[in-house]
Amino acid sequence: MKQISEARTFDELLDIKYGKFGTEKRDEFEVKAKAFIVGEMIKEARKEAHLTQEQLATKTGTKKSYISRLENGKIDIQISTLFKIFEEGLGKRLGFTML
């Protein structure tokens, strides 16, 4: 089995550490990584809008603790809530691209 130090690309590193796509460990990593990315997007957009977590929560009918958990990648988000946060709370348009 390859060692992490032998990885030449980021994909190889992930394969070594978490397994190939489709394995349980890798799938779990991918879900957590995507939750982290979404959380960072929310946090950056919130800061750009000069809003606190409390203010964003009030604008979107959620709680500060919920916004905090989202920003920290600790929970999953429903698509409808994601749209609500970006469009109603942050005044941004949200779109998706499927590949």
URBEL-V90971 format. One record per residue. N is the residue number from 1. PHI is phi in whole degrees, 0 to 359 (none if undefined). PSI is psi in whole degrees, 0 to 359 (none if undefined). OMEGA is omega in whole degrees, -180 to 180 (none if undefined). Layout:
BEGIN
n=[N:N]
phi=[PHI:PHI]
psi=[PSI:PSI]
omega=[OMEGA:OMEGA]
END
This chain:
BEGIN
n=[1:2:3:4:5:6:7:8:9:10:11:12:13:14:15:16:17:18:19:20:21:22:23:24:25:26:27:28:29:30:31:32:33:34:35:36:37:38:39:40:41:42:43:44:45:46:47:48:49:50:51:52:53:54:55:56:57:58:59:60:61:62:63:64:65:66:67:68:69:70:71:72:73:74:75:76:77:78:79:80:81:82:83:84:85:86:87:88:89:90:91:92:93:94:95:96:97:98:99]
phi=[none:293:264:304:295:271:294:256:228:296:299:296:299:295:300:291:284:242:94:286:307:98:276:302:296:291:300:297:299:298:297:295:296:292:297:296:297:299:300:294:297:297:299:296:294:296:295:299:276:57:246:276:300:298:296:296:299:297:295:250:71:242:247:303:298:293:299:299:295:298:297:266:67:271:222:278:233:283:301:298:289:300:298:299:297:288:278:278:281:247:66:248:264:241:225:235:236:255:250]
psi=[138:150:155:323:344:351:135:340:165:321:319:320:315:321:318:313:320:354:173:160:138:346:154:314:318:318:319:317:315:319:314:322:318:322:321:316:314:317:318:322:317:313:313:318:323:315:320:326:1:45:146:168:320:315:318:318:317:317:333:4:29:193:155:319:325:314:318:313:323:311:334:6:25:342:159:159:141:148:320:322:322:314:317:315:311:317:310:317:321:356:30:156:141:133:162:147:130:133:none]
omega=[179:175:180:-179:180:-178:180:179:178:178:177:178:179:178:-179:-175:-173:-178:-179:174:178:176:-176:-178:-180:179:179:178:-178:179:-180:179:179:177:178:-179:179:178:178:178:179:-178:-179:179:178:179:178:179:-180:178:171:175:179:-180:178:179:179:-179:-175:178:177:179:178:-178:178:178:179:-180:176:-178:179:177:-175:-178:175:-180:174:-179:-180:179:177:177:-179:-179:-177:-174:-179:-176:-174:178:-180:172:-178:178:180:173:178:-179:none]
END
